[in-house]
């Protein structure tokens, strides 16, 4: 770390000199210079590059055209031409662990985030937060003279801390980022996201043509320009993590139109086409084998014509989503070029935090959050909504078959950390000032935990042994700069374990041993665990078998046993044990709701995670609110969830009380009362559950001042959650709209023309 030396007199020395007169100047000049920790401005090492780290979401290895895919990604292509492609780069197999690993340089379980955030449990490796002995690359760079900003998806803060009460030390601004603008959860609505600026929940900017990816790129560009305006010689670290292309698939319709009819051949044929292009491009070896479709997944030809039509449109929307994302990133690249910063910017573009997602189910879905919880969608419903796919009206996700197709040439998809379809992603690094022979391909084994060490070497900053007074675990990754000048340089990352939900594997010196734990990647909820010893281990020689196609376990049993023992050694060293295929008991993790049966909220309460509410699902409950009403009153009183599922109590422009309950695509109940007279009113909603059991329906009743004014029934309710990203809010509907609000309503439809006394939720 370097500091500017102050050449002026210290304030105390100057004061003394003035009090003694001119003859005391010499005395003042002998005063000690301030200690380094008192310096006014830290400086990065001379010549340290800017760093841009882009991490896309849920993109298969074979999705982008640079790696043989069907989707045009000209920004990625341009960066590859001016930089390097990496075709043996690996993620962890699922989102939160990948992000933990890329930001800390450690293995995910070693940081405490070995599982996706909403399945955290009490095991140290799965707790759902970075421990302080694994500081982020942002914190290290910040302490060494960099400006740091994060835009987009975070998904690194434990659920029980995502609220107005914090604490905030595990939010982005507590983890080394001086600026954060984005969303905290694993996904969000692209047209009406759940947004935060720093630690403050905010509404998205107004306008009819809003899209989140465009917004975060706009904010990134503004931030970069601001940094260089105020401190032109200070390098920056920009972490840009779009929600794209994670479900929901939502994109402006003109991008969908670009791909109309491009996928009518189906996923089996598409996979063959991708495979052929990959060989022509040289991004896979000529002797690579195309692995077969899993037996549990339907062939394209087994679908009906209507099912094919629906599936094709989903894939058209997905391709448009990816193309739109790459186009927005291109605007950032052009900004760097226009400002003269591009040549000394190391631009790291990771094409997916895991393999393509099969969570849309075998049949695809209009509302995948409901489909994964058992909400049924008929073929007729799907066909009727064909032209709405990609719009704000749906929470759509494509068929699992497309995910498998886009992971060509590998087996399986996201969450299957035992096989390369879950863990191998494309990556490009551009840095014109340092990469002297651009346009090349690098095939050394690499992993997301290599990114932080690469950045540190590029910046000329040593890996710190201590950060903020806390001794640090060594980084597990290896800098990739050794490969920049030599495509044939021996790989330095020679051993790496993988584990997600019991799916596990180990890489060592070109070999990989793999154990699939049995949970199908499209069966998100309700899978029963099985003993780990029942899993079948496979063995692959990746030196000659690029796609992990030929199992050699029977041929080399001794080597397989060595690899299994090595996995257990690595697992023990990285907090992976004990293994479990499904979420373990929380066993002491904080409960954001505190087990409350009754909670009262007041106006101004916003950004409350659904998990922090009293547990309203699978039981009866009552919602009450005291409100003051005038002739100008309208807007949201309380809401949770979003356009996919949730409920909202509000007053419409006719001054009528309304309660809307969205049960995914199964039914939306809309209870409407008569116009309210000015003055005080007590609104109440009762829900009488049809249980016992999970996901049953029930009866809703809306009452005003003790009198029932409307009722309706629901055939089902969510067994687990409305969403994993939308929040509970009083006086406004943050994120996507739950209710049938007026078309000209302001974003959030905040309550106006009156006062909300309180809102109480009681479990019955």
C-alpha positions in Angstrom: 0.0 0.0 0.0 1.3 3.4 -0.9 0.5 6.8 0.5 1.1 10.4 -0.5 3.6 12.1 1.8 2.4 15.4 3.1 5.1 18.1 2.5 3.1 20.8 4.3 3.4 21.5 8.0 1.2 19.7 10.4 -1.5 21.9 11.9 -0.1 21.6 15.4 3.4 22.5 14.3 2.3 25.4 12.2 0.3 26.8 15.2 3.3 26.5 17.4 5.5 28.3 14.8 3.1 31.2 14.6 2.9 31.6 18.3 6.7 31.8 18.6 7.2 34.2 15.7 9.2 34.0 12.5 12.3 32.7 14.2 10.4 29.5 15.2 9.8 28.4 11.6 12.8 26.0 11.8 11.3 24.5 14.9 8.0 23.9 13.1 9.7 22.3 10.1 11.2 19.6 12.4 7.7 18.4 13.4 7.1 14.8 12.5 5.2 14.0 9.3 1.9 12.2 9.9 2.0 8.4 10.3 0.9 6.5 7.1 -2.5 5.6 8.6 -3.3 9.4 8.8 -2.6 9.9 5.1 -5.4 11.6 3.2 -5.5 9.4 0.2 -4.4 5.8 -0.5 -2.9 5.2 -3.8 -3.0 2.0 -5.9 0.3 0.7 -7.3 1.5 2.6 -10.4 -0.1 1.4 -13.6 -2.7 -0.7 -11.8 -5.5 -1.4 -14.3 -9.2 -0.8 -13.9 -11.1 -4.0 -13.4 -14.6 -4.8 -14.8 -16.0 -8.1 -13.7 -19.2 -9.2 -15.5 -21.0 -12.3 -14.2 -24.1 -13.4 -16.1 -26.7 -15.7 -14.5 -27.8 -19.2 -15.6 -26.1 -19.4 -19.0 -25.1 -22.7 -20.5 -21.7 -23.3 -22.0 -23.2 -23.6 -25.5 -25.7 -20.7 -25.4 -23.5 -17.8 -26.7 -22.4 -17.8 -30.3 -18.7 -17.4 -29.3 -18.9 -20.9 -27.8 -21.1 -22.4 -30.6 -24.5 -21.3 -29.4 -27.5 -19.9 -31.2 -27.5 -16.4 -29.6 -25.7 -13.5 -31.0 -23.4 -11.9 -28.4 -21.3 -9.4 -30.4 -19.9 -7.7 -27.2 -18.5 -11.1 -26.0 -17.2 -11.7 -29.5 -15.4 -8.3 -29.6 -13.8 -8.8 -26.2 -12.6 -12.3 -27.3 -11.0 -10.9 -30.4 -9.2 -8.3 -28.3 -8.5 -10.8 -25.5 -8.6 -14.5 -24.7 -11.3 -17.2 -24.5 -11.2 -19.8 -21.8 -12.9 -23.1 -22.6 -12.1 -25.0 -19.4 -13.4 -22.5 -16.9 -15.5 -23.7 -14.1 -18.2 -22.4 -11.7 -19.5 -24.1 -8.6 -22.8 -25.4 -10.1 -25.1 -22.9 -8.5 -25.4 -19.1 -8.0 -24.6 -18.0 -4.4 -21.5 -20.3 -4.0 -20.2 -19.1 -7.4 -20.5 -15.5 -6.3 -18.9 -16.2 -2.9 -16.0 -17.9 -4.7 -15.5 -15.3 -7.4 -15.5 -12.4 -4.8 -13.3 -14.0 -2.2 -10.9 -16.3 -4.2 -11.8 -19.1 -1.8 -13.8 -22.3 -2.2 -17.4 -21.5 -1.5 -17.8 -23.7 1.6 -14.7 -22.2 3.0 -16.4 -18.9 3.0 -19.6 -20.2 4.5 -21.7 -20.1 1.4 -21.7 -23.7 0.1 -25.4 -23.6 -0.8 -27.8 -21.2 -2.4 -28.8 -18.6 0.1 -32.4 -19.7 0.6 -31.3 -23.2 1.5 -28.7 -22.2 4.1 -28.5 -24.3 7.3 -26.4 -24.5 10.4 -23.4 -26.4 9.0 -20.4 -23.9 9.0 -19.9 -24.4 5.3 -23.6 -23.7 4.5 -24.4 -20.8 6.8 -25.2 -18.3 4.1 -22.6 -15.6 4.8 -18.9 -14.8 4.2 -16.9 -15.3 7.4 -14.6 -12.3 8.1 -11.5 -14.4 7.5 -12.4 -14.5 3.8 -12.5 -10.8 2.8 -13.7 -9.9 -0.6 -11.6 -8.7 -3.5 -13.6 -5.5 -3.3 -12.4 -4.9 0.3 -8.8 -5.6 -0.5 -8.8 -3.3 -3.5 -10.6 -0.6 -1.6 -7.9 -0.6 1.0 -5.3 -0.4 -1.8 -6.5 2.7 -3.6 -9.3 1.5 -5.8 -12.9 2.8 -6.1 -15.3 -0.1 -5.8 -18.9 -0.4 -7.1 -21.3 -3.3 -7.4 -24.4 -3.2 -9.7 -27.0 -5.9 -10.1 -27.4 -9.2 -8.3 -25.8 -9.7 -4.8 -27.3 -12.8 -3.2 -24.6 -13.0 -0.5 -26.4 -11.7 2.5 -28.3 -14.1 4.9 -32.0 -13.8 4.6 -32.5 -12.8 8.3 -30.3 -9.7 7.7 -32.1 -8.4 4.6 -34.3 -5.8 6.3 -34.3 -2.2 7.5 -32.9 -3.3 10.8 -29.7 -4.9 9.3 -27.1 -5.4 10.5 -25.4 -4.1 7.3 -21.9 -5.4 7.6 -22.7 -8.3 5.3 -24.4 -6.2 2.7 -22.3 -5.1 -0.4 -21.4 -1.8 1.3 -20.2 -3.7 4.3 -18.1 -6.1 2.1 -15.9 -3.6 0.4 -18.1 -1.9 -2.2 -18.4 1.8 -1.8 -21.4 1.9 -4.1 -24.2 -0.7 -4.5 -27.3 -0.5 -6.8 -29.2 -3.6 -7.4 -31.1 -6.4 -5.8 -30.3 -8.6 -2.8 -32.0 -11.9 -3.7 -31.4 -14.7 -6.2 -33.7 -13.2 -8.9 -36.1 -10.4 -9.5 -38.7 -9.1 -11.9 -36.8 -7.4 -14.8 -39.5 -4.8 -15.5 -40.3 -4.0 -11.8 -37.4 -5.2 -9.7 -36.9 -5.2 -6.0 -34.2 -2.6 -5.8 -31.8 -1.2 -3.2 -29.4 1.8 -3.4 -26.8 1.0 -0.8 -28.9 -0.4 2.1 -32.1 1.6 1.2 -35.0 0.0 -0.6 -36.1 2.1 -3.5 -38.6 2.1 -6.3 -37.4 1.6 -9.8 -37.2 4.8 -12.0 -40.5 5.8 -13.6 -41.2 5.1 -17.2 -43.0 2.7 -19.5 -39.9 1.3 -21.1 -37.9 0.3 -18.1 -35.7 -2.8 -18.0 -33.4 -3.7 -15.1 -30.3 -4.6 -17.2 -30.5 -1.3 -19.0 -30.8 0.5 -15.7 -27.8 -1.2 -14.0 -25.6 -0.6 -17.0 -26.7 3.1 -17.1 -25.8 3.3 -13.4 -22.5 1.6 -14.0 -21.6 4.0 -16.8 -22.6 7.0 -14.6 -20.5 5.7 -11.7 -17.4 5.1 -13.9 -17.7 8.6 -15.4 -18.1 10.1 -11.9 -15.0 8.2 -10.6 -12.8 9.4 -13.5 -14.1 12.9 -13.3 -13.2 13.3 -9.6 -10.1 11.0 -9.5 -8.8 10.4 -13.0 -5.7 8.6 -11.8 -7.5 6.3 -9.4 -8.4 2.8 -10.8 -11.8 1.3 -10.2 -13.2 -2.1 -9.7 -16.7 -2.5 -11.2 -18.7 -5.7 -10.4 -21.6 -5.9 -12.9 -23.9 -8.9 -12.2 -27.2 -8.7 -14.3 -30.2 -10.7 -13.2 -30.2 -12.0 -16.8 -30.6 -14.7 -17.8 -32.1 -16.1 -14.7 -35.8 -16.6 -14.7 -38.2 -14.9 -15.1 -37.5 -14.6 -18.8 -38.4 -11.0 -19.4 -37.1 -8.8 -22.3 -38.4 -6.2 -24.7 -40.5 -8.0 -27.4 -38.4 -6.8 -30.3 -35.5 -9.0 -29.1 -37.8 -12.0 -29.0 -38.9 -11.3 -32.6 -35.2 -11.6 -33.8 -35.4 -15.4 -33.0 -38.9 -16.2 -34.2 -38.8 -19.7 -35.7 -35.2 -20.3 -34.9 -35.9 -23.1 -32.5 -38.7 -25.1 -34.1 -36.3 -27.9 -34.7 -36.3 -28.6 -30.9 -33.6 -29.2 -28.3 -32.3 -32.5 -29.6 -31.5 -31.0 -33.0 -30.3 -27.7 -31.5 -27.8 -29.6 -29.3 -26.4 -31.3 -32.4 -26.1 -28.0 -34.2 -24.3 -26.4 -31.3 -21.9 -29.3 -31.1 -21.1 -29.0 -34.8 -20.5 -25.2 -34.5 -18.3 -25.8 -31.4 -16.0 -28.1 -33.4 -15.9 -25.7 -36.4 -14.9 -22.8 -34.1 -12.3 -24.9 -32.3 -13.7 -24.2 -28.8 -13.9 -28.0 -28.2 -11.4 -30.6 -29.4 -12.1 -32.4 -32.6 -12.4 -35.8 -30.8 -15.1 -34.6 -28.4 -18.1 -36.8 -28.0 -21.7 -35.4 -27.7 -23.2 -36.9 -24.5 -26.7 -38.3 -24.7 -29.9 -36.9 -23.3 -30.8 -38.1 -19.8 -33.4 -40.9 -19.8 -35.7 -38.8 -17.5 -35.9 -36.0 -20.1 -38.4 -36.2 -23.0 -37.3 -36.2 -26.6 -38.5 -33.3 -28.6 -40.4 -35.5 -31.0 -42.5 -36.8 -28.1 -44.2 -33.4 -27.6 -47.5 -32.5 -29.1 -47.6 -29.7 -31.8 -49.0 -27.3 -29.2 -46.3 -28.2 -26.6 -43.7 -27.6 -29.3 -45.1 -24.2 -30.1 -45.1 -23.1 -26.5 -41.6 -24.5 -25.9 -40.2 -22.8 -29.1 -41.6 -19.4 -28.0 -39.9 -19.8 -24.5 -36.6 -20.5 -26.2 -37.0 -17.5 -28.6 -37.6 -15.3 -25.5 -34.6 -16.7 -23.7 -32.3 -16.1 -26.7 -33.6 -12.6 -27.0 -32.9 -12.1 -23.2 -29.3 -13.1 -23.6 -28.8 -11.0 -26.8 -30.3 -8.0 -25.0 -28.0 -8.5 -22.0 -24.9 -8.7 -24.2 -26.0 -5.6 -26.0 -26.2 -3.6 -22.8 -22.8 -4.7 -21.7 -21.6 -3.4 -25.0 -22.6 0.1 -24.0 -20.3 -0.1 -21.0 -17.4 -1.3 -23.2 -18.0 1.5 -25.6 -17.9 4.0 -22.7 -14.5 2.7 -21.7 -13.2 3.0 -25.2 -14.6 6.5 -25.7 -13.0 7.7 -22.5 -9.6 6.2 -23.3 -9.8 3.8 -20.4 -10.3 0.5 -22.3 -6.7 -0.4 -23.0 -5.8 -0.5 -19.3 -9.0 -2.1 -18.2 -8.9 -5.8 -17.4 -12.4 -6.8 -18.5 -13.5 -10.3 -17.2 -16.7 -11.6 -18.8 -18.0 -14.8 -17.2 -20.8 -16.2 -19.2 -22.9 -17.7 -16.4 -22.6 -18.5 -12.7 -23.5 -22.1 -13.4 -24.9 -24.2 -16.3 -28.2 -23.5 -17.9 -31.2 -23.8 -15.5 -33.6 -26.7 -15.8 -35.9 -25.3 -13.0 -38.6 -24.4 -15.6 -39.6 -28.0 -15.5 -40.0 -30.6 -18.3 -42.9 -28.7 -19.7 -41.7 -25.1 -19.3 -43.8 -22.7 -17.3 -45.8 -19.5 -17.4 -45.0 -18.9 -13.7 -42.1 -21.2 -12.7 -42.1 -20.1 -9.1 -45.6 -21.7 -8.9 -44.9 -24.6 -11.1 -42.0 -25.7 -8.9 -44.3 -25.7 -5.9 -47.0 -27.8 -7.6 -49.2 -25.2 -9.2 -50.6 -26.8 -12.4 -50.6 -25.2 -15.8 -52.6 -26.8 -18.6 -51.4 -26.8 -22.2 -54.5 -24.7 -23.1 -53.4 -22.0 -20.6 -49.9 -22.1 -21.9 -51.0 -21.7 -25.5 -53.4 -18.9 -24.7 -50.5 -16.9 -23.1 -48.1 -17.5 -26.0 -47.8 -13.8 -27.0 -47.3 -12.7 -23.4 -44.1 -14.8 -23.0 -41.2 -12.4 -22.1 -43.5 -9.7 -20.9 -44.1 -8.2 -17.5 -47.3 -10.3 -17.3 -45.6 -13.6 -16.9 -42.9 -15.1 -14.7 -41.9 -17.6 -17.4 -39.1 -20.1 -17.7 -38.1 -22.4 -20.5 -38.2 -26.2 -20.6 -35.5 -28.3 -18.9 -34.8 -29.7 -22.4 -33.5 -26.4 -23.6 -31.2 -26.1 -20.6 -29.7 -29.5 -21.5 -29.4 -28.4 -25.1 -27.6 -25.2 -24.2 -25.1 -27.1 -22.0 -23.8 -29.0 -25.1 -21.6 -31.0 -25.2 -21.8 -31.9 -21.5 -24.1 -33.9 -19.2 -26.8 -32.4 -17.0 -27.4 -28.7 -16.0 -27.3 -26.2 -13.2 -27.2 -27.7 -9.6 -25.5 -30.9 -10.9 -22.1 -30.2 -9.6 -21.0 -33.7 -10.3 -21.0 -33.1 -14.1 -19.7 -30.4 -16.4 -23.1 -29.4 -17.6 -23.5 -27.8 -14.2 -20.0 -26.4 -13.7 -18.4 -25.5 -17.0 -19.0 -22.0 -18.4 -17.4 -19.8 -21.0 -15.2 -16.9 -20.0 -13.4 -14.1 -21.8 -10.6 -11.8 -20.5 -9.6 -8.7 -22.3 -6.8 -6.4 -21.3 -5.1 -4.7 -24.3 -2.3 -3.3 -22.4 -1.2 -6.7 -21.1 -2.5 -9.4 -23.5 0.0 -9.1 -26.3 -1.4 -11.8 -28.6 -5.2 -11.4 -28.5 -7.8 -13.7 -30.0 -6.4 -16.9 -28.6 -7.9 -19.9 -26.7 -6.8 -21.0 -23.3 -7.6 -24.6 -22.1 -5.9 -24.8 -18.8 -8.2 -25.9 -16.0 -9.5 -22.7 -14.2 -12.2 -21.9 -11.7 -14.1 -18.9 -10.3 -11.8 -18.9 -7.3 -9.0 -18.0 -9.7 -10.5 -14.6 -10.5 -9.6 -12.8 -7.2 -5.9 -13.9 -7.4 -5.8 -12.9 -11.1 -7.0 -9.4 -10.2 -4.5 -9.0 -7.4 -1.6 -10.0 -9.6 -2.8 -7.6 -12.3 -3.0 -4.8 -9.8 0.4 -5.6 -8.2 -1.2 -6.2 -4.8 0.0 -9.0 -2.6 -2.7 -11.3 -1.1 -3.1 -9.9 2.5 -2.6 -12.2 5.4 -4.8 -9.9 7.6 -7.7 -7.7 6.7 -9.3 -5.3 9.2 -7.3 -7.0 12.0 -8.5 -10.5 11.2 -6.2 -13.2 10.0 -7.3 -14.5 6.6 -7.7 -17.9 5.1 -5.4 -18.3 2.1 -7.1 -18.0 -1.3 -7.7 -21.4 -3.0 -7.5 -20.0 -6.5 -4.5 -19.4 -8.8 -3.9 -16.4 -10.9 -4.5 -17.0 -14.6 -2.0 -14.4 -15.8 0.6 -17.2 -16.3 -1.5 -18.3 -19.3 -1.8 -15.0 -21.0 1.4 -15.3 -23.0 1.5 -19.1 -23.4 -1.4 -21.2 -24.6 0.5 -24.3 -23.7 1.7 -23.3 -20.3 1.2 -26.2 -17.8 -1.9 -25.6 -15.7 -1.4 -24.5 -12.2 -4.8 -25.2 -10.7 -4.5 -28.9 -10.5 -7.1 -30.0 -7.8 -10.6 -28.8 -7.3 -13.7 -30.2 -5.6 -17.3 -29.5 -6.4 -20.5 -30.0 -4.3 -24.1 -28.9 -4.5 -26.9 -30.6 -2.7 -25.0 -33.8 -2.5 -24.0 -33.8 -6.1 -20.2 -33.9 -5.9 -17.0 -34.4 -7.9 -13.3 -33.9 -7.7 -10.8 -32.8 -10.4 -7.1 -33.7 -10.1 -4.4 -33.7 -12.7 -6.7 -34.1 -15.7 -9.0 -36.7 -14.1 -12.5 -36.3 -12.6 -14.5 -38.5 -10.3 -18.2 -37.7 -10.2 -21.2 -38.8 -8.0 -24.7 -37.7 -9.0 -26.9 -37.7 -5.9 -30.2 -38.4 -7.6 -32.1 -35.1 -7.3 -33.2 -34.2 -10.8 -32.4 -30.6 -11.5 -36.0 -29.7 -12.4 -37.4 -31.2 -9.1 -36.7 -28.3 -6.9 -39.1 -29.1 -4.1 -40.2 -32.4 -2.5 -37.2 -34.6 -3.3 -36.4 -37.2 -0.6 -32.7 -37.6 0.3 -30.9 -40.9 0.1 -27.8 -42.2 1.8 -24.6 -40.9 0.2 -23.2 -44.4 0.1 -25.9 -45.4 -2.4 -24.5 -43.0 -5.0 -22.6 -44.4 -7.9 -19.2 -42.9 -8.6 -17.9 -42.4 -12.2 -14.4 -41.7 -13.4 -13.4 -39.7 -16.4 -10.0 -38.9 -18.1 -10.6 -35.3 -19.2 -7.3 -35.1 -20.9 -8.7 -37.1 -23.8 -12.4 -36.9 -22.9 -13.3 -33.2 -23.0 -17.1 -33.7 -22.6 -17.0 -36.2 -19.7 -18.5 -38.9 -22.0 -16.8 -42.1 -21.2 -17.0 -43.6 -17.7 -13.7 -45.4 -16.8 -14.7 -46.5 -13.3 -14.7 -50.2 -14.1 -11.4 -50.0 -15.9 -9.5 -48.1 -13.2 -11.1 -49.0 -9.8 -7.9 -48.2 -7.9 -7.7 -44.7 -9.3 -11.3 -44.1 -8.6 -10.8 -45.0 -4.9 -7.9 -42.6 -4.8 -10.0 -39.8 -6.2 -12.8 -40.6 -3.8 -10.4 -40.3 -0.9 -9.1 -37.1 -2.3 -12.6 -35.7 -2.4 -13.1 -36.5 1.2 -9.8 -34.9 2.1 -10.7 -31.7 0.2 -14.2 -31.8 1.7 -12.9 -32.0 5.2 -10.5 -29.1 4.6 -13.2 -26.8 3.2 -16.2 -27.3 5.5 -18.1 -29.4 3.1 -18.8 -32.1 5.7 -21.2 -33.5 6.8 -22.7 -34.1 3.4 -26.5 -33.7 2.9 -28.5 -33.9 -0.3 -31.3 -31.7 1.0 -31.5 -28.8 3.4 -30.4 -29.8 6.9 -32.3 -28.6 10.0 -31.7 -24.9 10.6 -30.3 -25.9 14.0 -29.8 -22.4 15.4 -29.8 -20.2 12.4 -31.7 -17.0 13.1 -35.4 -17.0 12.3 -36.2 -13.6 10.7 -39.8 -13.9 12.0 -38.8 -14.8 15.5 -41.6 -17.3 15.6 -44.1 -14.4 16.0 -47.8 -15.1 15.9 -48.8 -11.5 15.7 -46.9 -8.5 14.5 -48.0 -4.8 14.0 -46.3 -2.7 11.3 -46.5 1.0 10.7 -46.4 3.3 7.7 -42.9 3.5 6.3 -42.1 -0.1 6.9 -40.6 -1.4 3.6 -38.3 -4.0 2.3 -39.3 -6.7 4.8 -38.3 -10.2 3.5 -41.2 -12.6 3.2 -39.4 -15.0 5.5 -39.5 -12.3 8.2 -43.3 -12.2 8.3 -45.3 -14.4 10.6 -45.6 -17.8 8.9 -48.9 -17.2 7.1 -48.8 -20.1 4.7 -50.6 -23.4 5.2 -52.8 -22.0 8.0 -55.6 -19.4 8.7 -54.7 -15.8 9.3 -56.1 -12.3 9.8 -54.9 -9.0 8.4 -56.2 -5.7 9.9 -55.5 -2.1 9.2 -56.6 1.2 10.6 -56.7 3.9 8.0 -57.8 7.5 7.6 -59.6 8.1 4.4 -60.4 11.3 2.5 -62.0 12.0 -0.8 -58.5 11.9 -2.4 -57.4 8.6 -0.8 -56.0 5.8 -2.9 -53.0 3.5 -3.0 -51.5 0.5 -1.3 -52.0 -0.1 2.4 -49.9 -3.3 2.6 -48.6 -5.8 0.1 -46.3 -8.8 -0.1 -45.0 -10.7 -3.2 -45.4 -9.5 -6.7 -47.0 -10.0 -10.1 -46.2 -13.7 -9.9 -47.8 -14.4 -6.5 -48.7 -12.5 -3.4 -51.4 -10.3 -1.9 -52.2 -6.6 -1.7 -54.7 -4.5 0.3 -55.3 -1.2 -1.3 -57.8 1.5 -2.0 -58.6 2.1 -5.7 -59.3 5.4 -7.5 -63.1 5.0 -6.7 -62.1 4.9 -3.0 -63.1 1.2 -2.7 -61.2 -1.2 -0.5 -59.7 -4.0 -2.6 -57.8 -7.1 -1.6 -56.0 -9.0 -4.3 -54.5 -12.5 -3.8 -52.5 -14.0 -6.6 -52.1 -17.8 -6.4 -49.6 -18.0 -9.2 -51.4 -18.8 -12.5 -54.0 -20.9 -10.7 -56.3 -18.1 -9.7 -56.3 -14.4 -8.7 -59.0 -13.5 -6.2 -60.1 -9.9 -6.3 -62.3 -8.8 -3.4 -63.8 -5.3 -3.8 -66.0 -3.3 -1.3 -68.1 -0.2 -1.7 -66.5 3.3 -1.7 -65.4 4.3 1.8 -66.8 7.4 3.5 -64.2 10.0 4.6 -62.9 9.4 8.1 -61.5 6.5 10.1 -62.0 2.9 8.8 -60.9 -0.5 10.0 -60.2 -2.9 7.2 -59.9 -6.6 7.8 -59.1 -9.7 5.7 -59.7 -13.2 7.1 -58.3 -16.3 5.4 -59.8 -19.6 6.6 -57.5 -22.4 5.5 -58.9 -25.7 4.1 -56.1 -27.7 5.9 -54.5 -29.6 7.5 -51.7 -30.2 5.0 -49.7 -28.1 2.6 -50.8 -25.9 -0.3 -54.5 -26.2 0.4 -57.0 -23.6 -0.6 -59.4 -21.6 1.6 -61.9 -18.8 1.9 -61.0 -15.1 1.9 -63.3 -12.4 3.5 -62.9 -8.7 3.2 -64.5 -6.6 6.0 -65.0 -2.9 6.7 -65.7 -1.8 10.2 -66.7 -5.4 11.2 -69.1 -5.9 8.2 -68.3 -8.4 5.5 -68.2 -6.7 2.1 -66.7 -9.4 -0.2 -65.6 -13.0 -0.2 -64.0 -15.5 -2.6 -62.3 -18.9 -2.5 -58.8 -20.1 -3.5 -58.2 -23.6 -4.8 -54.6 -23.6 -3.6 -52.1 -21.5 -1.8 -48.2 -21.6 -1.9 -46.7 -24.4 0.3 -43.5 -22.5 0.8 -43.3 -19.0 -0.5 -44.8 -16.4 -3.0 -41.4 -15.4 -4.3 -37.7 -15.5 -3.2 -37.1 -11.8 -3.9 -40.2 -9.6 -3.4 -40.8 -8.0 0.0 -43.5 -6.9 2.4 -44.3 -3.2 2.5 -46.7 -0.8 4.2 -48.0 2.2 2.2 -46.4 1.1 -1.1 -45.9 -2.0 -3.3 -42.2 -2.2 -3.9 -41.1 -4.4 -6.8 -43.6 -5.8 -9.3 -47.3 -5.0 -8.7 -49.5 -7.5 -6.9 -52.8 -5.7 -7.3 -54.8 -4.5 -10.3 -53.6 -0.9 -10.0 -54.6 1.8 -12.4 -52.5 1.9 -15.6 -51.6 5.5 -14.9 -50.6 4.8 -11.3 -47.2 5.9 -10.2 -44.6 3.2 -9.6 -45.3 1.5 -6.3 -48.8 3.0 -6.1 -48.0 4.6 -2.7 -50.9 5.5 -0.4 -52.0 9.1 -0.6 -54.8 11.3 0.6 -54.9 9.8 4.1 -52.9 8.1 6.8 -52.2 4.5 7.6 -52.4 4.0 11.4 -51.1 0.4 11.6 -51.2 -3.0 9.8 -51.4 -6.1 11.9 -50.9 -9.8 10.9 -52.4 -12.4 13.3 -52.0 -16.1 12.8 -55.1 -18.1 13.8 
